[in-house]
């Protein structure tokens, strides 16, 4: 059986490196997505179940200020109508004044 040349072995190692880097990137994206989901779940849980009304008010106010500038697609904004609804109504009424 013929041995592989050093060039062939290097090419195989480079291909293996490329495959492992792609796998690592996929794993990092999955972890990032999981973190975002869990953080969002925490925020929504606090809004729905917290008995600290002052904290809820401050959190909701912050979200109403920050989300409109963060969300760029109308479909994304629709997902947060329950939080943004009153803020957009207030914003529109202030703009009309």
VEXDRENKE-245943 format. One record per atom (N, C-alpha, C): x, y, z; residue number from 1; atom name. Coordinates in pm, 1 decimal. Layout:
VEXDRENKE-245943
<node><east>X</east><north>Y</north><up>Z</up><n>NUM</n><atom>CA</atom></node>
...
end
This chain:
VEXDRENKE-245943
<node><east>84.0</east><north>-116.9</north><up>0.0</up><n>1</n><atom>N</atom></node>
<node><east>0.0</east><north>0.0</north><up>0.0</up><n>1</n><atom>CA</atom></node>
<node><east>89.6</east><north>124.7</north><up>0.0</up><n>1</n><atom>C</atom></node>
<node><east>58.5</east><north>215.9</north><up>-89.4</up><n>2</n><atom>N</atom></node>
<node><east>139.5</east><north>336.5</north><up>-102.7</up><n>2</n><atom>CA</atom></node>
<node><east>104.2</east><north>437.0</north><up>6.1</up><n>2</n><atom>C</atom></node>
<node><east>205.9</east><north>498.9</north><up>58.3</up><n>3</n><atom>N</atom></node>
<node><east>184.9</east><north>602.3</north><up>159.0</up><n>3</n><atom>CA</atom></node>
<node><east>140.4</east><north>730.7</north><up>90.4</up><n>3</n><atom>C</atom></node>
<node><east>61.2</east><north>808.1</north><up>162.2</up><n>4</n><atom>N</atom></node>
<node><east>16.4</east><north>936.5</north><up>109.3</up><n>4</n><atom>CA</atom></node>
<node><east>131.7</east><north>1035.1</north><up>116.9</up><n>4</n><atom>C</atom></node>
<node><east>134.2</east><north>1122.2</north><up>18.9</up><n>5</n><atom>N</atom></node>
<node><east>239.1</east><north>1223.9</north><up>21.1</up><n>5</n><atom>CA</atom></node>
<node><east>207.4</east><north>1327.0</north><up>129.8</up><n>5</n><atom>C</atom></node>
<node><east>308.9</east><north>1399.5</north><up>166.3</up><n>6</n><atom>N</atom></node>
<node><east>291.2</east><north>1503.3</north><up>266.8</up><n>6</n><atom>CA</atom></node>
<node><east>188.6</east><north>1606.3</north><up>217.3</up><n>6</n><atom>C</atom></node>
<node><east>192.1</east><north>1637.4</north><up>91.7</up><n>7</n><atom>N</atom></node>
<node><east>96.6</east><north>1732.7</north><up>34.5</up><n>7</n><atom>CA</atom></node>
<node><east>-45.5</east><north>1682.1</north><up>49.2</up><n>7</n><atom>C</atom></node>
<node><east>-67.0</east><north>1554.6</north><up>21.0</up><n>8</n><atom>N</atom></node>
<node><east>-200.6</east><north>1496.4</north><up>35.9</up><n>8</n><atom>CA</atom></node>
<node><east>-245.2</east><north>1499.3</north><up>182.3</up><n>8</n><atom>C</atom></node>
<node><east>-154.2</east><north>1463.4</north><up>270.0</up><n>9</n><atom>N</atom></node>
<node><east>-187.7</east><north>1463.0</north><up>413.0</up><n>9</n><atom>CA</atom></node>
<node><east>-220.4</east><north>1603.8</north><up>462.2</up><n>9</n><atom>C</atom></node>
<node><east>-142.8</east><north>1702.7</north><up>418.1</up><n>10</n><atom>N</atom></node>
<node><east>-172.2</east><north>1842.3</north><up>454.9</up><n>10</n><atom>CA</atom></node>
<node><east>-308.3</east><north>1886.4</north><up>402.6</up><n>10</n><atom>C</atom></node>
<node><east>-341.1</east><north>1847.1</north><up>281.0</up><n>11</n><atom>N</atom></node>
<node><east>-471.1</east><north>1882.6</north><up>223.1</up><n>11</n><atom>CA</atom></node>
<node><east>-585.3</east><north>1820.0</north><up>304.3</up><n>11</n><atom>C</atom></node>
<node><east>-566.5</east><north>1695.5</north><up>345.6</up><n>12</n><atom>N</atom></node>
<node><east>-668.3</east><north>1628.6</north><up>427.4</up><n>12</n><atom>CA</atom></node>
<node><east>-683.2</east><north>1697.1</north><up>563.5</up><n>12</n><atom>C</atom></node>
<node><east>-570.4</east><north>1736.3</north><up>622.6</up><n>13</n><atom>N</atom></node>
<node><east>-575.4</east><north>1806.3</north><up>750.6</up><n>13</n><atom>CA</atom></node>
<node><east>-644.6</east><north>1942.4</north><up>737.4</up><n>13</n><atom>C</atom></node>
<node><east>-616.0</east><north>2013.1</north><up>629.9</up><n>14</n><atom>N</atom></node>
<node><east>-681.7</east><north>2142.2</north><up>605.7</up><n>14</n><atom>CA</atom></node>
<node><east>-833.0</east><north>2123.6</north><up>590.6</up><n>14</n><atom>C</atom></node>
<node><east>-871.5</east><north>2018.8</north><up>519.7</up><n>15</n><atom>N</atom></node>
<node><east>-1015.0</east><north>1991.0</north><up>501.6</up><n>15</n><atom>CA</atom></node>
<node><east>-1079.2</east><north>1957.1</north><up>634.9</up><n>15</n><atom>C</atom></node>
<node><east>-1009.6</east><north>1878.6</north><up>714.8</up><n>16</n><atom>N</atom></node>
<node><east>-1060.3</east><north>1842.9</north><up>848.7</up><n>16</n><atom>CA</atom></node>
<node><east>-1072.3</east><north>1967.8</north><up>936.1</up><n>16</n><atom>C</atom></node>
<node><east>-973.1</east><north>2055.5</north><up>928.5</up><n>17</n><atom>N</atom></node>
<node><east>-975.4</east><north>2181.0</north><up>1004.1</up><n>17</n><atom>CA</atom></node>
<node><east>-1096.0</east><north>2265.4</north><up>962.4</up><n>17</n><atom>C</atom></node>
<node><east>-1119.5</east><north>2274.1</north><up>832.8</up><n>18</n><atom>N</atom></node>
<node><east>-1232.6</east><north>2351.5</north><up>780.3</up><n>18</n><atom>CA</atom></node>
<node><east>-1365.6</east><north>2294.3</north><up>831.1</up><n>18</n><atom>C</atom></node>
<node><east>-1377.1</east><north>2163.1</north><up>831.4</up><n>19</n><atom>N</atom></node>
<node><east>-1497.9</east><north>2095.9</north><up>879.9</up><n>19</n><atom>CA</atom></node>
<node><east>-1519.5</east><north>2122.3</north><up>1028.6</up><n>19</n><atom>C</atom></node>
<node><east>-1412.4</east><north>2112.9</north><up>1106.9</up><n>20</n><atom>N</atom></node>
<node><east>-1423.6</east><north>2137.2</north><up>1251.1</up><n>20</n><atom>CA</atom></node>
<node><east>-1458.1</east><north>2283.3</north><up>1281.5</up><n>20</n><atom>C</atom></node>
<node><east>-1400.7</east><north>2375.8</north><up>1205.1</up><n>21</n><atom>N</atom></node>
<node><east>-1433.2</east><north>2517.5</north><up>1224.6</up><n>21</n><atom>CA</atom></node>
<node><east>-1581.0</east><north>2543.5</north><up>1194.1</up><n>21</n><atom>C</atom></node>
<node><east>-1632.0</east><north>2481.2</north><up>1089.3</up><n>22</n><atom>N</atom></node>
<node><east>-1773.0</east><north>2497.3</north><up>1055.1</up><n>22</n><atom>CA</atom></node>
<node><east>-1861.0</east><north>2440.2</north><up>1165.4</up><n>22</n><atom>C</atom></node>
<node><east>-1824.2</east><north>2326.0</north><up>1220.3</up><n>23</n><atom>N</atom></node>
<node><east>-1899.4</east><north>2264.2</north><up>1329.1</up><n>23</n><atom>CA</atom></node>
<node><east>-1897.0</east><north>2353.5</north><up>1453.6</up><n>23</n><atom>C</atom></node>
<node><east>-1780.5</east><north>2411.3</north><up>1483.8</up><n>24</n><atom>N</atom></node>
<node><east>-1768.1</east><north>2501.5</north><up>1597.9</up><n>24</n><atom>CA</atom></node>
<node><east>-1855.7</east><north>2625.6</north><up>1579.2</up><n>24</n><atom>C</atom></node>
<node><east>-1854.8</east><north>2681.5</north><up>1459.3</up><n>25</n><atom>N</atom></node>
<node><east>-1938.7</east><north>2797.7</north><up>1430.2</up><n>25</n><atom>CA</atom></node>
<node><east>-2086.5</east><north>2766.3</north><up>1448.4</up><n>25</n><atom>C</atom></node>
<node><east>-2127.1</east><north>2651.2</north><up>1402.7</up><n>26</n><atom>N</atom></node>
<node><east>-2266.5</east><north>2608.9</north><up>1418.5</up><n>26</n><atom>CA</atom></node>
<node><east>-2301.5</east><north>2593.8</north><up>1566.0</up><n>26</n><atom>C</atom></node>
<node><east>-2211.2</east><north>2534.7</north><up>1642.9</up><n>27</n><atom>N</atom></node>
<node><east>-2233.3</east><north>2515.4</north><up>1786.2</up><n>27</n><atom>CA</atom></node>
<node><east>-2242.1</east><north>2650.9</north><up>1858.2</up><n>27</n><atom>C</atom></node>
<node><east>-2155.8</east><north>2745.1</north><up>1821.4</up><n>28</n><atom>N</atom></node>
<node><east>-2158.4</east><north>2877.7</north><up>1883.8</up><n>28</n><atom>CA</atom></node>
<node><east>-2287.7</east><north>2952.1</north><up>1850.3</up><n>28</n><atom>C</atom></node>
<node><east>-2334.8</east><north>2941.5</north><up>1726.1</up><n>29</n><atom>N</atom></node>
<node><east>-2461.5</east><north>3005.2</north><up>1688.0</up><n>29</n><atom>CA</atom></node>
<node><east>-2578.0</east><north>2944.6</north><up>1764.8</up><n>29</n><atom>C</atom></node>
<node><east>-2575.6</east><north>2813.7</north><up>1782.8</up><n>30</n><atom>N</atom></node>
<node><east>-2682.4</east><north>2745.9</north><up>1857.5</up><n>30</n><atom>CA</atom></node>
<node><east>-2682.8</east><north>2791.2</north><up>2003.6</up><n>30</n><atom>C</atom></node>
<node><east>-2564.4</east><north>2806.1</north><up>2061.3</up><n>31</n><atom>N</atom></node>
<node><east>-2555.8</east><north>2853.4</north><up>2200.4</up><n>31</n><atom>CA</atom></node>
<node><east>-2604.0</east><north>2997.7</north><up>2211.9</up><n>31</n><atom>C</atom></node>
<node><east>-2568.3</east><north>3080.8</north><up>2115.4</up><n>32</n><atom>N</atom></node>
<node><east>-2613.2</east><north>3219.7</north><up>2114.9</up><n>32</n><atom>CA</atom></node>
<node><east>-2765.5</east><north>3227.3</north><up>2105.5</up><n>32</n><atom>C</atom></node>
<node><east>-2822.6</east><north>3147.4</north><up>2017.4</up><n>33</n><atom>N</atom></node>
<node><east>-2967.7</east><north>3143.4</north><up>2003.3</up><n>33</n><atom>CA</atom></node>
<node><east>-3034.1</east><north>3097.0</north><up>2132.0</up><n>33</n><atom>C</atom></node>
<node><east>-2978.7</east><north>2995.9</north><up>2194.2</up><n>34</n><atom>N</atom></node>
<node><east>-3033.1</east><north>2944.3</north><up>2320.7</up><n>34</n><atom>CA</atom></node>
<node><east>-3029.3</east><north>3051.1</north><up>2429.8</up><n>34</n><atom>C</atom></node>
<node><east>-2918.8</east><north>3125.0</north><up>2438.9</up><n>35</n><atom>N</atom></node>
<node><east>-2908.0</east><north>3233.7</north><up>2537.2</up><n>35</n><atom>CA</atom></node>
<node><east>-3016.1</east><north>3339.5</north><up>2514.0</up><n>35</n><atom>C</atom></node>
<node><east>-3037.0</east><north>3376.1</north><up>2387.7</up><n>36</n><atom>N</atom></node>
<node><east>-3137.7</east><north>3477.5</north><up>2355.6</up><n>36</n><atom>CA</atom></node>
<node><east>-3277.4</east><north>3429.2</north><up>2392.0</up><n>36</n><atom>C</atom></node>
<node><east>-3305.5</east><north>3304.3</north><up>2362.6</up><n>37</n><atom>N</atom></node>
<node><east>-3436.8</east><north>3247.7</north><up>2395.4</up><n>37</n><atom>CA</atom></node>
<node><east>-3457.9</east><north>3247.3</north><up>2546.7</up><n>37</n><atom>C</atom></node>
<node><east>-3358.1</east><north>3202.6</north><up>2620.5</up><n>38</n><atom>N</atom></node>
<node><east>-3372.1</east><north>3197.0</north><up>2765.6</up><n>38</n><atom>CA</atom></node>
<node><east>-3385.4</east><north>3337.0</north><up>2826.9</up><n>38</n><atom>C</atom></node>
<node><east>-3309.2</east><north>3432.3</north><up>2777.3</up><n>39</n><atom>N</atom></node>
<node><east>-3319.2</east><north>3568.6</north><up>2828.3</up><n>39</n><atom>CA</atom></node>
<node><east>-3457.0</east><north>3627.7</north><up>2798.0</up><n>39</n><atom>C</atom></node>
<node><east>-3505.1</east><north>3605.0</north><up>2677.5</up><n>40</n><atom>N</atom></node>
<node><east>-3639.2</east><north>3651.4</north><up>2641.4</up><n>40</n><atom>CA</atom></node>
<node><east>-3746.3</east><north>3584.4</north><up>2726.1</up><n>40</n><atom>C</atom></node>
<node><east>-3728.4</east><north>3455.4</north><up>2751.8</up><n>41</n><atom>N</atom></node>
<node><east>-3824.6</east><north>3383.2</north><up>2835.2</up><n>41</n><atom>CA</atom></node>
<node><east>-3827.2</east><north>3440.6</north><up>2977.0</up><n>41</n><atom>C</atom></node>
<node><east>-3709.5</east><north>3475.8</north><up>3028.8</up><n>42</n><atom>N</atom></node>
<node><east>-3703.0</east><north>3535.9</north><up>3162.2</up><n>42</n><atom>CA</atom></node>
<node><east>-3777.1</east><north>3669.2</north><up>3165.7</up><n>42</n><atom>C</atom></node>
<node><east>-3752.4</east><north>3754.0</north><up>3067.0</up><n>43</n><atom>N</atom></node>
<node><east>-3818.2</east><north>3885.5</north><up>3063.2</up><n>43</n><atom>CA</atom></node>
<node><east>-3969.4</east><north>3868.3</north><up>3055.4</up><n>43</n><atom>C</atom></node>
<node><east>-4015.6</east><north>3782.1</north><up>2966.3</up><n>44</n><atom>N</atom></node>
<node><east>-4160.1</east><north>3760.4</north><up>2953.5</up><n>44</n><atom>CA</atom></node>
<node><east>-4219.4</east><north>3701.1</north><up>3080.6</up><n>44</n><atom>C</atom></node>
<node><east>-4147.6</east><north>3609.3</north><up>3143.1</up><n>45</n><atom>N</atom></node>
<node><east>-4195.3</east><north>3550.2</north><up>3268.5</up><n>45</n><atom>CA</atom></node>
<node><east>-4209.8</east><north>3657.7</north><up>3375.8</up><n>45</n><atom>C</atom></node>
<node><east>-4109.0</east><north>3744.9</north><up>3386.8</up><n>46</n><atom>N</atom></node>
<node><east>-4115.7</east><north>3851.7</north><up>3487.1</up><n>46</n><atom>CA</atom></node>
<node><east>-4232.7</east><north>3945.8</north><up>3458.7</up><n>46</n><atom>C</atom></node>
<node><east>-4256.9</east><north>3976.8</north><up>3332.3</up><n>47</n><atom>N</atom></node>
<node><east>-4369.0</east><north>4065.0</north><up>3298.1</up><n>47</n><atom>CA</atom></node>
<node><east>-4503.1</east><north>4002.0</north><up>3333.9</up><n>47</n><atom>C</atom></node>
<node><east>-4512.8</east><north>3871.0</north><up>3316.6</up><n>48</n><atom>N</atom></node>
<node><east>-4640.1</east><north>3802.2</north><up>3336.1</up><n>48</n><atom>CA</atom></node>
<node><east>-4663.7</east><north>3756.6</north><up>3479.6</up><n>48</n><atom>C</atom></node>
<node><east>-4557.0</east><north>3727.7</north><up>3554.4</up><n>49</n><atom>N</atom></node>
<node><east>-4575.2</east><north>3663.3</north><up>3683.7</up><n>49</n><atom>CA</atom></node>
<node><east>-4517.1</east><north>3736.0</north><up>3804.3</up><n>49</n><atom>C</atom></node>
<node><east>-4449.9</east><north>3846.5</north><up>3782.1</up><n>50</n><atom>N</atom></node>
<node><east>-4388.7</east><north>3915.9</north><up>3894.9</up><n>50</n><atom>CA</atom></node>
<node><east>-4495.0</east><north>3991.9</north><up>3973.8</up><n>50</n><atom>C</atom></node>
<node><east>-4480.8</east><north>3990.1</north><up>4104.8</up><n>51</n><atom>N</atom></node>
<node><east>-4572.6</east><north>4063.6</north><up>4191.4</up><n>51</n><atom>CA</atom></node>
<node><east>-4514.4</east><north>4198.5</north><up>4231.6</up><n>51</n><atom>C</atom></node>
<node><east>-4396.7</east><north>4230.2</north><up>4180.3</up><n>52</n><atom>N</atom></node>
<node><east>-4331.8</east><north>4358.8</north><up>4206.4</up><n>52</n><atom>CA</atom></node>
<node><east>-4378.9</east><north>4457.8</north><up>4099.6</up><n>52</n><atom>C</atom></node>
<node><east>-4482.9</east><north>4531.5</north><up>4130.3</up><n>53</n><atom>N</atom></node>
<node><east>-4543.6</east><north>4619.8</north><up>4030.1</up><n>53</n><atom>CA</atom></node>
<node><east>-4449.2</east><north>4730.5</north><up>3985.1</up><n>53</n><atom>C</atom></node>
<node><east>-4366.0</east><north>4781.0</north><up>4073.6</up><n>54</n><atom>N</atom></node>
<node><east>-4271.4</east><north>4886.8</north><up>4035.7</up><n>54</n><atom>CA</atom></node>
<node><east>-4169.1</east><north>4833.2</north><up>3935.8</up><n>54</n><atom>C</atom></node>
<node><east>-4117.3</east><north>4712.8</north><up>3962.2</up><n>55</n><atom>N</atom></node>
<node><east>-4022.4</east><north>4651.8</north><up>3868.9</up><n>55</n><atom>CA</atom></node>
<node><east>-4090.4</east><north>4627.6</north><up>3734.5</up><n>55</n><atom>C</atom></node>
<node><east>-4212.1</east><north>4574.4</north><up>3735.9</up><n>56</n><atom>N</atom></node>
<node><east>-4284.2</east><north>4549.6</north><up>3611.5</up><n>56</n><atom>CA</atom></node>
<node><east>-4304.4</east><north>4677.5</north><up>3531.6</up><n>56</n><atom>C</atom></node>
<node><east>-4340.6</east><north>4784.5</north><up>3601.1</up><n>57</n><atom>N</atom></node>
<node><east>-4364.0</east><north>4912.5</north><up>3532.7</up><n>57</n><atom>CA</atom></node>
<node><east>-4234.0</east><north>4962.0</north><up>3468.8</up><n>57</n><atom>C</atom></node>
<node><east>-4123.2</east><north>4956.4</north><up>3544.6</up><n>58</n><atom>N</atom></node>
<node><east>-3994.5</east><north>5002.5</north><up>3491.8</up><n>58</n><atom>CA</atom></node>
<node><east>-3948.2</east><north>4915.5</north><up>3374.8</up><n>58</n><atom>C</atom></node>
<node><east>-3966.0</east><north>4784.6</north><up>3385.9</up><n>59</n><atom>N</atom></node>
<node><east>-3927.1</east><north>4694.0</north><up>3277.4</up><n>59</n><atom>CA</atom></node>
<node><east>-4011.1</east><north>4720.9</north><up>3153.4</up><n>59</n><atom>C</atom></node>
<node><east>-4140.6</east><north>4734.0</north><up>3169.7</up><n>60</n><atom>N</atom></node>
<node><east>-4229.6</east><north>4761.0</north><up>3056.6</up><n>60</n><atom>CA</atom></node>
<node><east>-4196.3</east><north>4896.1</north><up>2992.1</up><n>60</n><atom>C</atom></node>
<node><east>-4171.6</east><north>4998.4</north><up>3075.6</up><n>61</n><atom>N</atom></node>
<node><east>-4133.7</east><north>5129.9</north><up>3022.1</up><n>61</n><atom>CA</atom></node>
<node><east>-4005.3</east><north>5120.7</north><up>2941.2</up><n>61</n><atom>C</atom></node>
<node><east>-3906.5</east><north>5048.1</north><up>2994.2</up><n>62</n><atom>N</atom></node>
<node><east>-3779.4</east><north>5032.4</north><up>2923.6</up><n>62</n><atom>CA</atom></node>
<node><east>-3799.7</east><north>4961.4</north><up>2790.0</up><n>62</n><atom>C</atom></node>
<node><east>-3878.8</east><north>4854.4</north><up>2790.2</up><n>63</n><atom>N</atom></node>
<node><east>-3905.4</east><north>4780.6</north><up>2666.8</up><n>63</n><atom>CA</atom></node>
<node><east>-3978.8</east><north>4867.9</north><up>2565.8</up><n>63</n><atom>C</atom></node>
<node><east>-4072.7</east><north>4948.8</north><up>2612.7</up><n>64</n><atom>N</atom></node>
<node><east>-4146.8</east><north>5036.9</north><up>2522.8</up><n>64</n><atom>CA</atom></node>
<node><east>-4056.1</east><north>5144.1</north><up>2462.1</up><n>64</n><atom>C</atom></node>
<node><east>-3952.5</east><north>5183.6</north><up>2532.3</up><n>65</n><atom>N</atom></node>
<node><east>-3855.7</east><north>5279.5</north><up>2477.9</up><n>65</n><atom>CA</atom></node>
<node><east>-3758.3</east><north>5213.3</north><up>2382.0</up><n>65</n><atom>C</atom></node>
<node><east>-3711.1</east><north>5094.3</north><up>2417.3</up><n>66</n><atom>N</atom></node>
<node><east>-3602.2</east><north>5030.7</north><up>2343.1</up><n>66</n><atom>CA</atom></node>
<node><east>-3646.6</east><north>4946.2</north><up>2223.4</up><n>66</n><atom>C</atom></node>
<node><east>-3756.2</east><north>4875.0</north><up>2237.5</up><n>67</n><atom>N</atom></node>
<node><east>-3796.3</east><north>4782.3</north><up>2130.7</up><n>67</n><atom>CA</atom></node>
<node><east>-3824.7</east><north>4849.3</north><up>1996.5</up><n>67</n><atom>C</atom></node>
<node><east>-3895.7</east><north>4961.5</north><up>1992.3</up><n>68</n><atom>N</atom></node>
<node><east>-3924.1</east><north>5019.7</north><up>1860.5</up><n>68</n><atom>CA</atom></node>
<node><east>-3798.0</east><north>5049.8</north><up>1778.7</up><n>68</n><atom>C</atom></node>
<node><east>-3690.7</east><north>5091.9</north><up>1841.0</up><n>69</n><atom>N</atom></node>
<node><east>-3567.1</east><north>5117.5</north><up>1768.8</up><n>69</n><atom>CA</atom></node>
<node><east>-3489.6</east><north>4991.4</north><up>1735.9</up><n>69</n><atom>C</atom></node>
<node><east>-3514.2</east><north>4885.8</north><up>1809.9</up><n>70</n><atom>N</atom></node>
<node><east>-3443.1</east><north>4759.1</north><up>1790.0</up><n>70</n><atom>CA</atom></node>
<node><east>-3510.1</east><north>4672.9</north><up>1683.6</up><n>70</n><atom>C</atom></node>
<node><east>-3642.3</east><north>4672.9</north><up>1682.8</up><n>71</n><atom>N</atom></node>
<node><east>-3717.3</east><north>4590.4</north><up>1588.0</up><n>71</n><atom>CA</atom></node>
<node><east>-3732.8</east><north>4666.9</north><up>1457.0</up><n>71</n><atom>C</atom></node>
<node><east>-3688.2</east><north>4608.0</north><up>1348.4</up><n>72</n><atom>N</atom></node>
<node><east>-3694.5</east><north>4677.3</north><up>1219.9</up><n>72</n><atom>CA</atom></node>
<node><east>-3806.8</east><north>4626.1</north><up>1130.1</up><n>72</n><atom>C</atom></node>
<node><east>-3844.7</east><north>4502.5</north><up>1145.1</up><n>73</n><atom>N</atom></node>
<node><east>-3950.3</east><north>4445.4</north><up>1059.7</up><n>73</n><atom>CA</atom></node>
<node><east>-4086.2</east><north>4460.4</north><up>1126.4</up><n>73</n><atom>C</atom></node>
<node><east>-4185.0</east><north>4493.1</north><up>1045.8</up><n>74</n><atom>N</atom></node>
<node><east>-4321.3</east><north>4505.8</north><up>1098.0</up><n>74</n><atom>CA</atom></node>
<node><east>-4370.6</east><north>4374.6</north><up>1158.0</up><n>74</n><atom>C</atom></node>
<node><east>-4330.4</east><north>4263.2</north><up>1098.6</up><n>75</n><atom>N</atom></node>
<node><east>-4373.4</east><north>4133.9</north><up>1151.9</up><n>75</n><atom>CA</atom></node>
<node><east>-4315.6</east><north>4109.7</north><up>1291.1</up><n>75</n><atom>C</atom></node>
<node><east>-4193.5</east><north>4159.4</north><up>1314.6</up><n>76</n><atom>N</atom></node>
<node><east>-4134.5</east><north>4146.9</north><up>1448.1</up><n>76</n><atom>CA</atom></node>
<node><east>-4207.1</east><north>4237.3</north><up>1547.0</up><n>76</n><atom>C</atom></node>
<node><east>-4240.1</east><north>4357.9</north><up>1503.7</up><n>77</n><atom>N</atom></node>
<node><east>-4311.0</east><north>4451.2</north><up>1592.0</up><n>77</n><atom>CA</atom></node>
<node><east>-4447.4</east><north>4394.7</north><up>1631.5</up><n>77</n><atom>C</atom></node>
<node><east>-4511.3</east><north>4326.0</north><up>1538.6</up><n>78</n><atom>N</atom></node>
<node><east>-4641.9</east><north>4265.9</north><up>1566.4</up><n>78</n><atom>CA</atom></node>
<node><east>-4632.3</east><north>4163.3</north><up>1679.2</up><n>78</n><atom>C</atom></node>
<node><east>-4520.2</east><north>4094.3</north><up>1688.4</up><n>79</n><atom>N</atom></node>
<node><east>-4501.5</east><north>3995.5</north><up>1794.5</up><n>79</n><atom>CA</atom></node>
<node><east>-4504.9</east><north>4058.7</north><up>1933.1</up><n>79</n><atom>C</atom></node>
<node><east>-4476.7</east><north>4188.9</north><up>1939.5</up><n>80</n><atom>N</atom></node>
<node><east>-4469.6</east><north>4258.0</north><up>2067.8</up><n>80</n><atom>CA</atom></node>
<node><east>-4581.6</east><north>4360.2</north><up>2085.5</up><n>80</n><atom>C</atom></node>
<node><east>-4692.3</east><north>4340.4</north><up>2013.4</up><n>81</n><atom>N</atom></node>
<node><east>-4806.3</east><north>4431.8</north><up>2026.4</up><n>81</n><atom>CA</atom></node>
<node><east>-4853.8</east><north>4443.6</north><up>2170.2</up><n>81</n><atom>C</atom></node>
<node><east>-4848.4</east><north>4334.7</north><up>2245.2</up><n>82</n><atom>N</atom></node>
<node><east>-4894.9</east><north>4338.8</north><up>2384.1</up><n>82</n><atom>CA</atom></node>
<node><east>-4810.3</east><north>4432.9</north><up>2469.0</up><n>82</n><atom>C</atom></node>
<node><east>-4684.5</east><north>4449.0</north><up>2434.7</up><n>83</n><atom>N</atom></node>
<node><east>-4596.1</east><north>4538.4</north><up>2509.3</up><n>83</n><atom>CA</atom></node>
<node><east>-4592.9</east><north>4677.2</north><up>2445.8</up><n>83</n><atom>C</atom></node>
<node><east>-4588.5</east><north>4682.4</north><up>2313.8</up><n>84</n><atom>N</atom></node>
<node><east>-4574.3</east><north>4809.9</north><up>2244.0</up><n>84</n><atom>CA</atom></node>
<node><east>-4705.3</east><north>4881.7</north><up>2218.3</up><n>84</n><atom>C</atom></node>
<node><east>-4815.1</east><north>4811.7</north><up>2228.3</up><n>85</n><atom>N</atom></node>
<node><east>-4943.4</east><north>4870.4</north><up>2193.2</up><n>85</n><atom>CA</atom></node>
<node><east>-4969.7</east><north>5003.5</north><up>2258.4</up><n>85</n><atom>C</atom></node>
<node><east>-4958.7</east><north>5011.3</north><up>2389.7</up><n>86</n><atom>N</atom></node>
<node><east>-4987.2</east><north>5135.5</north><up>2458.8</up><n>86</n><atom>CA</atom></node>
<node><east>-4878.6</east><north>5239.4</north><up>2431.5</up><n>86</n><atom>C</atom></node>
<node><east>-4756.3</east><north>5197.6</north><up>2409.3</up><n>87</n><atom>N</atom></node>
<node><east>-4648.1</east><north>5292.9</north><up>2383.6</up><n>87</n><atom>CA</atom></node>
<node><east>-4666.5</east><north>5358.0</north><up>2246.9</up><n>87</n><atom>C</atom></node>
<node><east>-4707.4</east><north>5281.2</north><up>2146.7</up><n>88</n><atom>N</atom></node>
<node><east>-4725.8</east><north>5338.4</north><up>2014.3</up><n>88</n><atom>CA</atom></node>
<node><east>-4846.1</east><north>5431.5</north><up>2011.7</up><n>88</n><atom>C</atom></node>
<node><east>-4950.9</east><north>5396.1</north><up>2086.6</up><n>89</n><atom>N</atom></node>
<node><east>-5067.3</east><north>5483.5</north><up>2093.9</up><n>89</n><atom>CA</atom></node>
<node><east>-5028.0</east><north>5615.0</north><up>2159.9</up><n>89</n><atom>C</atom></node>
<node><east>-4952.5</east><north>5606.8</north><up>2271.4</up><n>90</n><atom>N</atom></node>
<node><east>-4906.6</east><north>5727.9</north><up>2337.9</up><n>90</n><atom>CA</atom></node>
<node><east>-4814.5</east><north>5808.8</north><up>2246.8</up><n>90</n><atom>C</atom></node>
<node><east>-4723.3</east><north>5741.4</north><up>2179.4</up><n>91</n><atom>N</atom></node>
<node><east>-4630.9</east><north>5809.3</north><up>2088.6</up><n>91</n><atom>CA</atom></node>
<node><east>-4701.9</east><north>5877.4</north><up>1975.2</up><n>91</n><atom>C</atom></node>
<node><east>-4803.0</east><north>5811.6</north><up>1918.9</up><n>92</n><atom>N</atom></node>
<node><east>-4879.5</east><north>5870.6</north><up>1808.9</up><n>92</n><atom>CA</atom></node>
<node><east>-4961.7</east><north>5989.4</north><up>1856.5</up><n>92</n><atom>C</atom></node>
<node><east>-5018.0</east><north>5980.7</north><up>1975.5</up><n>93</n><atom>N</atom></node>
<node><east>-5099.2</east><north>6091.7</north><up>2024.5</up><n>93</n><atom>CA</atom></node>
<node><east>-5010.5</east><north>6211.8</north><up>2058.0</up><n>93</n><atom>C</atom></node>
<node><east>-4888.2</east><north>6186.1</north><up>2107.0</up><n>94</n><atom>N</atom></node>
<node><east>-4796.6</east><north>6296.5</north><up>2135.0</up><n>94</n><atom>CA</atom></node>
<node><east>-4749.4</east><north>6361.3</north><up>2005.9</up><n>94</n><atom>C</atom></node>
<node><east>-4728.8</east><north>6281.9</north><up>1902.8</up><n>95</n><atom>N</atom></node>
<node><east>-4683.9</east><north>6335.8</north><up>1775.5</up><n>95</n><atom>CA</atom></node>
<node><east>-4791.1</east><north>6423.2</north><up>1711.2</up><n>95</n><atom>C</atom></node>
<node><east>-4917.8</east><north>6389.2</north><up>1736.8</up><n>96</n><atom>N</atom></node>
<node><east>-5029.5</east><north>6465.2</north><up>1680.1</up><n>96</n><atom>CA</atom></node>
<node><east>-5045.7</east><north>6599.6</north><up>1749.0</up><n>96</n><atom>C</atom></node>
<node><east>-4995.5</east><north>6612.4</north><up>1873.0</up><n>97</n><atom>N</atom></node>
<node><east>-5013.4</east><north>6737.6</north><up>1948.8</up><n>97</n><atom>CA</atom></node>
<node><east>-4926.9</east><north>6848.9</north><up>1900.5</up><n>97</n><atom>C</atom></node>
end
